[in-house]
Amino acid sequence: MGSCCVADSSLIGEQFIRDILSDEAFKLRNYTYMELLNEIVSKRVEQEIPKEHVKQYLFPEFYDADKSRFDSNDVYINSIFSYILDHLEEKNNMYLVLLYFYPFIKHEEEKKHEIFFNTIRFITQSHKLEINREQVRQWIFQYISFCSWGITYAIRIKMPPSDDMNKSIKSLLKGAYSEDKLNDFLEKLINALTDGVLEESINLSMFKKMFEKYDISSVENIRDFLLSENK
């Protein structure tokens, strides 16, 4: 979906990242939504998940270094996990934890717009079947930022500074995944939600409209949208 239009130097770095994320050792890629949810529920303590439980119990379930195609992939995947930990509190809403792992799973037999809507609704602890517009903006931005800039940054910091691949990945951070590009994409998502109307509350039917135009359920989809915008 558009990555072919990106400059060759960036495309090399992007393919390198895609190869890491598709490593069969990254077992999370084979999880369904219900499998992910059940895994997270089993690690919670009174509706919350301690950061230490994410590190000790979830990460080993999601990645098996012994099955990795390359030893270096272990370093990169663990750097992504460390990035997630750095953005968690000591105790966390279980749906916030789920949001970080959701873009990596299989999305075959689920109502993606409904799951994504309810995930944000539970994070914001909305007691209505709607979410405040600014909270929707906040969490969608955090989600798309992680899937693009965050993952890219986490991989780059583990590469030799003078490495050509490092330079290629750096061009992604300054180009397709820059803050300006992320903000532009965020505005498109919000406009798709609201048809450009300044709605104060966002409901499920609005999420359905957005997902019909922009399916942001997977990490690859988000990266493809941003790369196509940068052609």
N, C-alpha and C positions, 0 to 999 in steps of 0.2 A: 504493500500500500504506500508507494511513494519513496521508499528508501533508495530505490535505484536512481533517483534524481538528485541525491545528495552528492557533494563533492567526493571524489574517490578516497581522499585521505581520511575523511570522516567515516566513510562507508567501511573502510578496513577496520577501524576501531569498533564500529557498531557490530560488525560480524564477529569480532573477537569476543565481545560481551555476550552476544546471542549464543555463541558456542559454549561459553561458561554456564549460562543459565539453562542450557539444554543438556548438560552433563547428567547421565543416568544416575549418578550418585546423589543428585539433588532430588530426593524422593518426594518432596513436597509437590513437585510438578505433576505427580500422579494422583494426588488427593482430589476427592470431590469436595464440594462445599460442606456436606454433612460430616464427612470424615474429618475435615479441618475443625469444624465447630465442636465435634465430640472430643477431639484431641485437646482443644483448648479448655473446654468445660471440665475435663478430667484433671486439669492442672490448676484450677482456680481455688481460691480460699475465700469463702463468703462473698461470692460474686466478683472478686478481684483476683488478679494474677500478679504475684510478686515478680519483679524483674529477675530475681535469682531463679525462679521456676522456669521462666522463658529460656534462660541460659542453660540450666541444668537438665531440663526435661523435654522442652520442645525442640531445641536445636538438634540434639542427637537423633530425634525421630525424623527430622526433616532432611538431614544430610548424612550420608554414609561415606566417609572419606576412603574407605577400602575399595569402593566401587568406582572411584573417580578415574576418568581417562588420563588425566594429567595431575601430577602432584601439586602443581601451581594452582589448580582450580580450588583446592582445599583452602589456600590462602585467600583467594578472592571471595569465595562464598562466606568464609568466616569474617571477612571484612564487611560484607553486606550485613551479616548478623550483628556485628559490633555497631554498625551504623544504626540499626534498629534499636539496640539496647541504649545507645546514647540519646535516643529520642523517647525513651520510656521513663516513667517515674518509678520510685521504689515499689509502689503498688499501682496497678492499672486496671481500668475498665476492660473487661475481657473482649469487648467488641473493638476497642482501640487496638489491642494486640492482634485481633483477627484481621483488621484492616491492612496491617503491614504484610500479612501472609496471603491475603485473598488474591492479589494479582498474579500469583505464581501457580495457582491450582488449575485443574481442568474445569472448563465451563461448558458442559455439554447438556445436562438435564436439569437446568435450574432457571428460575425467573430472575435473571441477573439484575434487572432494574429494581425488583422488589427486595432482593437481598441487599443490594447496595443502599437503597433508601432506608431500610430498617437498621442496617449497621450504623449509619450516621445518626439515625433517630435514637438508637440505644446509647451511642456515645454521648450525645447531647442530652440524654435523659428526658426527651420530650414526652409528655404524657398525652399528647394529641397525635393524630395521624397526619402530622405536618411538622416541618422543621423551619426555624427562623432562617431567613435568606442569608444573613451574614454568617451564620454557623455553617450553612451548606457551602458557602464560598470558602470558608476557612478549611473545612475538612476535605473538600474536593481538591483544593490547592495543595494541601499537605500530601494527599494521595498521589496526584500526578507528579508532584515534585520528587517524591521518593522514587517512583517508578522510572523516572528519567534522570534528573540531575543526581539524586542521591545514590542510586545504584552505580552510575557512571563514576561518580567521585570516589565511592568506596573501593572500586576496582583500581582506579588510577593511582590512589595513594600507596598501593602495594607494588607499583611498577618502578623500575629504575628511572631516575629523572631524565636521563639522556636517551632513553629507549624511543625508537621511532613510533612504536605503538602508543607509548605514553603521549606523544605529541598529537597523534591522531585522535586519541580519546579526549585530550584537552580541547581540541577543536570542536568536539561535541558539546562540551561544557560551556564554551564561549559562543556557540552557534545555536543549534537546534534546541538545546536544553538550557539556554540562558534564562535568567529571570524575566527578561522582556518577553521572550517567546512563550514562557509558561503563563505569564499574565495574559498574553493575547489569546492563548488557547483556553484559559479559564473563562475569559469573557465570552468566547464562542459557546462554551458549555452552559454558562448561565443564560445566554440568549436562547439556546435550544430548550432550556428548562422553562423559560418564561415567555417565549416569543417576543422578547424585548420589552415586556411590560414590567414595571417596578413592583412586582409582587412581594409583599413582606413575608409571606409564608409559602413554603414549597411542599407539595404533596406528592403522593405516589404516582398519579397520572402524569405529572410533570417529569418525573424521573423516567417514565416509560417513553415519553417523547424524546428526551435527551438520548436515551440508549438506542432508540431507533436510528438516530443520526450519528451518534458517537458512542460506540460500545467500548467503554473504558474498563471492562472487567479484567482484561489481561495486561500484563506488563508490555507484551509485544505490541498490542493494539495502541497503547498510549504512545509508545516510542514511534510507531509508524505514523500516527497522526501528526506528531511534532516534526518528524523528519520530512513528511510531505509538505508541511507548511514552510519548510526551510529550503525548498528546491530552488 
